[in-house]
C-alpha cells in the first residue's frame, strides 16, 4: 500500500469503528500496520485512540477521536457529514 493509498483510507477506517461489519472490507485490513501489531484492525485503531492522551496536547485529540469515531457527539451529528463519516 502506498502512502497516498494509506492517507486516503485512514479517515474512512476510523469511521468504520461505528460499523464493525465494514472493517473486513477496509483496505487497511491487510496493511503492514495491522500485520506489525498482530491484532485486528479494530484493536489497532482503538489502541491508537487510547494512547493519544500520552502525546503532547493529545487530550484534545483523544476527546475528538472518541466523540467523532467511537462514542458519537451531538455537535458532529448536527454537522452535515460530520467528520466525513456517512
Secondary structure, DSSP 8 states (H G I E B T S, - for coil): --HHHHHHHHHHHHHGGG-GGGGGGSGGGGSHHHHHHTS-HHHHHHHHHHHGGGSTTHHHHHHHHIIIIII--HHHHHSTTTTT--
